[in-house]
Amino acid sequence: MPFLSQGDRKPTTKHFTLGLVLGGLLWLPLTAQAERIFISNEKDNTVSVIDGTSLEVIETIRVGRRPRAMAFSSDGSELFVAVGDDEAIDMIDLETLQVVRSQSSGEDPEVIRVDPNRPYIYVSNEDDNIVSVLDYEARTLVTEIPVGVEPEGLGISPDGRWLIATTETSNMAHIIDAEAMEAVHHRLVGARPRHAEFSHDGSEAWVSSEIAGMVTILDMEETFDVKHVIRFDVPGVPRETVQAVGVALTSDGRYAFVALGPSNRVAVIDQQTYEVLDYLLVGQRVWHLALNADESRLYTTNGVSGDVTVIDVEGLRAIKSIPVGRFPWGVIVEP
């Protein structure tokens, strides 16, 4: 059921009710939640809002220049958007769907993550070779953490203890102690690492490498060393187009999904055996992806075709393509 009109604006409430009429009696309403999916459109300077029930765009939010990564505040009231060309983090009120404030981020912010325990935003500053730590409540810079050359991806452990920063030119995964605010381990991975994602129990970190077309899995419990490497070979697709970028892991430990860039495929992997199970055809230049709350759907951003592919996780099949803005980059689903 789509959101209802309210003048020229669509309401931002996340719930709707259904009544049951049996034998002429109106029973108490049932409440269902309609999830919202947010897409950052890098070339349009907008964020598209998709209703998870109708699978249609219900709102377009104007933000700063070159929006890329997004993250929710810890209390779920705001959406943070890294706007790279403005060197800032735009903050969107999730009730009004309007940018209500902006915070300086340092040069060229690309990926952001939010600390689960403190009001901190971690920012990869690609041009400065640092990870900035911002306090979004006090609106201050907490510290800057030196890493390798061209930091890109960031991943944070579920308990907030560890942060991983990937550096594209150094080809490293830098493991940061979030209490000490310093990089304490450095691990070589494949060429041009782009994304880091922790397993839901925090025991592993999956690091994608774009040019190498592979994923490196790090042991985050004991050694912090490389535990396994997964390489991709899509039948009938040129090897140079198989570029690993976004990663999403189901919480039950069943599947891992990896966006494979210009190959227009998403790899499906067994999280336990690391076996590649399938390659799903999606839109052109699939970049990032996100699971919804109950993990029944996977949403992918397809930069060149300007759309989002909706994948049914149980059936492992694409069920819909949703047009959004130009060059969609990031995707995040409201919790």
C-alpha positions as MATLAB code, in Angstrom:
seq = 'MPFLSQGDRKPTTKHFTLGLVLGGLLWLPLTAQAERIFISNEKDNTVSVIDGTSLEVIETIRVGRRPRAMAFSSDGSELFVAVGDDEAIDMIDLETLQVVRSQSSGEDPEVIRVDPNRPYIYVSNEDDNIVSVLDYEARTLVTEIPVGVEPEGLGISPDGRWLIATTETSNMAHIIDAEAMEAVHHRLVGARPRHAEFSHDGSEAWVSSEIAGMVTILDMEETFDVKHVIRFDVPGVPRETVQAVGVALTSDGRYAFVALGPSNRVAVIDQQTYEVLDYLLVGQRVWHLALNADESRLYTTNGVSGDVTVIDVEGLRAIKSIPVGRFPWGVIVEP';
ca = [
       0.000    0.000    0.000;
       1.598    3.292   -1.049;
       1.707    6.417    1.088;
      -1.359    8.629    0.678;
      -1.219   12.151   -0.687;
      -1.334   15.095    1.670;
      -1.570   18.189   -0.451;
       1.485   18.404   -2.639;
       3.627   16.443   -0.141;
       3.639   12.834    0.885;
       3.555   12.167    4.607;
       6.656   10.675    6.114;
       4.978    8.375    8.620;
       6.278    4.844    8.406;
       3.095    3.010    9.380;
      -0.285    2.301    7.933;
      -3.213    0.326    9.346;
      -5.464   -2.349    7.946;
      -8.886   -3.093    9.429;
     -10.509   -6.538    9.392;
     -14.263   -6.672    8.891;
     -15.751  -10.011    9.892;
     -19.472  -10.678   10.367;
     -20.213   -6.955   10.232;
     -17.824   -6.156   13.083;
     -14.720   -4.006   12.715;
     -11.899   -5.642   14.568;
      -8.920   -3.783   15.985;
      -6.606   -2.598   13.204;
      -3.454   -4.439   12.308;
      -0.354   -2.315   12.004;
       2.251   -2.948    9.312;
       5.446   -1.074    8.655;
       6.356    0.208    5.220;
      10.110    0.461    4.961;
      11.797    3.327    3.185;
      14.868    2.930    1.010;
      17.185    5.910    0.465;
      19.329    6.231   -2.671;
      22.072    8.833   -3.150;
      22.242   10.090   -6.747;
      25.790   11.284   -7.332;
      25.176   13.384  -10.459;
      21.782   14.813   -9.511;
      22.715   15.987   -5.999;
      19.616   14.293   -4.656;
      18.465   11.425   -2.464;
      15.576    9.359   -3.790;
      13.159    7.834   -1.273;
      11.542    4.543   -2.270;
       8.477    3.118   -0.537;
       9.164   -0.541    0.227;
       5.521   -1.508   -0.283;
       4.780    0.087   -3.643;
       8.450   -0.054   -4.765;
       8.105    3.425   -6.226;
       9.946    6.680   -5.615;
       7.788    8.753   -3.266;
      10.112   11.684   -2.588;
      13.270   13.335   -3.921;
      15.418   15.291   -1.457;
      17.805   17.987   -2.660;
      21.207   17.721   -0.933;
      24.742   19.038   -1.464;
      27.033   18.293   -4.348;
      28.071   14.723   -5.133;
      26.246   12.689   -2.473;
      27.668    9.239   -1.879;
      27.663    7.218    1.376;
      24.838    7.484    3.918;
      24.289    6.421    7.529;
      21.571    6.801   10.152;
      22.058    8.533   13.479;
      22.094    6.160   16.443;
      18.576    7.181   17.491;
      17.229    6.783   13.957;
      15.968   10.352   13.713;
      18.366   11.595   11.028;
      19.995   10.414    7.831;
      23.580   11.548    7.268;
      24.765   12.024    3.676;
      28.399   12.563    2.652;
      28.417   15.324    0.032;
      31.927   15.147   -1.354;
      32.174   18.329   -3.406;
      30.836   20.390   -0.491;
      33.235   18.701    1.960;
      30.367   18.210    4.394;
      27.857   15.839    5.905;
      24.254   16.861    5.203;
      21.801   15.804    7.904;
      18.227   14.982    6.910;
      15.347   14.966    9.405;
      13.504   11.697    8.755;
      10.139   13.173    9.709;
      10.241   16.148    7.356;
      12.673   14.652    4.791;
      14.532   17.948    4.647;
      18.169   18.849    5.229;
      18.149   20.557    8.614;
      21.873   21.105    9.147;
      25.294   20.394    7.722;
      28.637   19.645    9.346;
      32.113   20.117    7.901;
      33.727   16.757    7.134;
      37.221   17.484    5.870;
      38.301   17.049    2.262;
      36.455   14.739   -0.128;
      34.307   12.652    2.250;
      33.320    9.437    0.528;
      32.275    6.779    3.023;
      30.808    7.354    6.489;
      29.916    5.073    9.380;
      28.227    5.825   12.714;
      29.530    4.538   16.039;
      26.865    2.378   17.759;
      27.844    3.633   21.220;
      28.788    7.296   20.794;
      27.534   10.214   18.669;
      30.481    9.833   16.305;
      30.643    9.786   12.524;
      33.727    8.210   10.967;
      34.639    9.750    7.601;
      37.114    8.543    4.977;
      38.851   11.676    3.664;
      40.278   10.443    0.380;
      42.491   13.444   -0.411;
      43.976   13.781    3.090;
      44.841   10.117    3.827;
      42.978   10.255    7.116;
      39.812    9.065    8.797;
      38.090   11.982   10.509;
      36.017   11.431   13.636;
      33.137   13.891   14.072;
      30.846   14.385   17.059;
      27.460   15.017   15.416;
      25.807   16.191   18.636;
      28.498   18.678   19.671;
      29.216   19.380   15.981;
      32.956   19.189   16.567;
      35.961   17.362   15.161;
      37.061   14.731   17.704;
      40.284   13.594   16.038;
      41.944   12.557   12.773;
      43.392    9.072   12.298;
      46.224    8.685    9.735;
      45.876    5.726    7.362;
      47.248    4.832    3.928;
      46.885    6.575    0.572;
      43.353    7.331   -0.688;
      41.090    5.968    2.060;
      37.806    4.731    0.648;
      35.801    2.069    2.454;
      34.906    1.967    6.127;
      33.412   -0.837    8.177;
      32.577   -0.870   11.882;
      32.165   -3.922   14.097;
      28.738   -4.508   15.672;
      30.090   -3.692   19.143;
      31.892   -0.573   17.923;
      35.320   -1.820   19.026;
      36.957   -2.058   15.589;
      36.902    0.122   12.517;
      38.388   -0.918    9.173;
      39.545    1.658    6.635;
      40.507    0.517    3.152;
      43.024    2.540    1.131;
      42.828    2.344   -2.653;
      46.437    3.165   -3.537;
      48.071    1.376   -0.587;
      45.917   -1.742   -1.192;
      45.560   -2.106    2.545;
      42.926   -2.752    5.178;
      43.814   -0.690    8.237;
      42.307   -2.032   11.462;
      41.587    0.835   13.847;
      41.085    0.469   17.579;
      38.060    2.723   18.113;
      38.917    3.295   21.768;
      42.547    4.278   21.169;
      41.608    6.030   17.900;
      44.615    4.657   16.037;
      45.333    2.068   13.360;
      46.916   -0.923   15.102;
      47.010   -3.558   12.329;
      47.606   -3.225    8.590;
      46.796   -6.026    6.153;
      47.552   -6.212    2.437;
      44.498   -7.038    0.327;
      43.696   -6.969   -3.411;
      44.126   -4.010   -5.746;
      41.919   -0.976   -5.041;
      39.936   -2.078   -1.969;
      36.552   -0.371   -1.890;
      34.337   -1.703    0.902;
      34.566   -3.374    4.321;
      31.688   -5.244    5.952;
      31.668   -7.091    9.278;
      29.785  -10.325    9.806;
      26.918   -9.928   12.246;
      28.791  -11.716   15.041;
      31.854   -9.544   14.428;
      34.154  -12.524   13.829;
      34.984  -11.666   10.216;
      35.435   -8.641    7.988;
      34.835   -8.946    4.244;
      36.920   -6.507    2.189;
      36.180   -6.091   -1.528;
      38.882   -5.151   -4.040;
      37.610   -3.506   -7.201;
      40.486   -3.978   -9.669;
      41.474   -7.389   -8.316;
      37.862   -8.547   -8.583;
      38.001  -10.372   -5.272;
      36.994  -10.343   -1.609;
      39.448  -10.827    1.243;
      38.066  -12.189    4.508;
      39.886  -11.148    7.678;
      39.814  -12.987   10.998;
      38.654  -10.371   13.500;
      38.688  -12.605   16.580;
      42.338  -13.495   17.074;
      45.003  -12.869   14.431;
      43.454  -10.134   12.253;
      45.088  -11.996    9.372;
      43.697  -13.021    5.986;
      41.429  -16.009    6.499;
      40.219  -16.624    2.949;
      40.142  -15.044   -0.510;
      37.194  -15.306   -2.917;
      37.730  -14.652   -6.620;
      34.972  -14.186   -9.182;
      34.680  -15.536  -12.707;
      31.399  -14.716  -14.427;
      30.803  -16.988  -17.460;
      30.742  -15.057  -20.730;
      31.770  -11.771  -19.104;
      35.185  -10.097  -19.711;
      37.419  -10.481  -16.688;
      38.230   -6.752  -16.505;
      34.558   -5.885  -15.959;
      34.289   -8.068  -12.850;
      34.979   -5.397  -10.231;
      34.046   -6.129   -6.615;
      32.552   -3.179   -4.730;
      29.604   -3.333   -2.289;
      29.110   -6.225    0.154;
      26.063   -7.273    2.200;
      25.895  -10.211    4.636;
      22.729  -11.832    5.978;
      22.552  -11.976    9.771;
      21.827  -15.718    9.813;
      25.216  -16.474    8.245;
      23.635  -17.932    5.114;
      24.440  -15.610    2.220;
      26.928  -12.956    1.257;
      26.200  -10.667   -1.699;
      28.900   -8.808   -3.616;
      28.258   -6.123   -6.249;
      30.475   -6.741   -9.282;
      30.435   -3.341  -10.999;
      30.451   -3.198  -14.825;
      29.827   -6.946  -15.110;
      26.237   -6.051  -14.125;
      26.117   -8.980  -11.730;
      25.712   -9.603   -8.011;
      27.584  -12.637   -6.694;
      25.788  -14.906   -4.231;
      28.157  -16.621   -1.795;
      27.717  -19.220    0.932;
      28.938  -17.391    4.052;
      30.073  -20.618    5.700;
      31.913  -22.385    2.862;
      32.820  -19.245    0.836;
      31.546  -20.992   -2.303;
      30.150  -18.773   -5.059;
      26.623  -20.078   -5.607;
      25.313  -17.855   -8.387;
      25.604  -14.603  -10.306;
      22.433  -12.496  -10.556;
      21.941  -10.149  -13.506;
      21.027   -6.611  -12.414;
      21.362   -3.100  -13.887;
      24.439   -1.503  -15.437;
      27.488   -0.918  -13.200;
      26.096   -2.215   -9.934;
      27.868   -0.336   -7.164;
      26.404   -0.749   -3.692;
      23.684   -2.829   -2.103;
      21.663   -3.174    1.099;
      19.361   -5.708    2.718;
      16.029   -4.658    4.173;
      15.132   -5.183    7.848;
      13.829   -8.751    7.572;
      16.411   -9.578    4.872;
      13.756  -10.699    2.413;
      14.966   -8.195   -0.196;
      18.269   -6.877   -1.471;
      18.435   -3.465   -3.145;
      21.247   -2.595   -5.563;
      22.295    0.764   -7.036;
      23.121    0.620  -10.733;
      25.059    3.740  -11.681;
      25.043    3.694  -15.472;
      21.432    2.568  -15.945;
      20.229    4.970  -13.227;
      18.046    2.485  -11.413;
      17.699    0.196   -8.408;
      17.273   -3.554   -8.784;
      15.106   -5.311   -6.196;
      16.186   -8.900   -5.501;
      14.039  -11.504   -3.762;
      16.519  -13.119   -1.350;
      14.654  -16.385   -0.850;
      14.220  -16.968   -4.574;
      17.562  -15.363   -5.510;
      16.005  -13.496   -8.424;
      15.525   -9.907   -9.525;
      11.875   -8.889   -9.259;
      11.827   -5.212  -10.230;
      13.868   -2.289  -11.553;
      13.100    1.157  -10.109;
      14.281    4.293  -11.973;
      15.924    6.863   -9.690;
      18.328    9.761  -10.348;
      21.547    9.941  -12.336;
      24.405    7.726  -11.198;
      22.899    6.222   -8.028;
      25.777    5.443   -5.657;
      24.670    4.547   -2.134;
      21.670    2.703   -0.727;
      20.453    2.361    2.850;
      17.214    0.954    4.275;
      15.502    2.573    7.236;
      15.734    0.270   10.285;
];
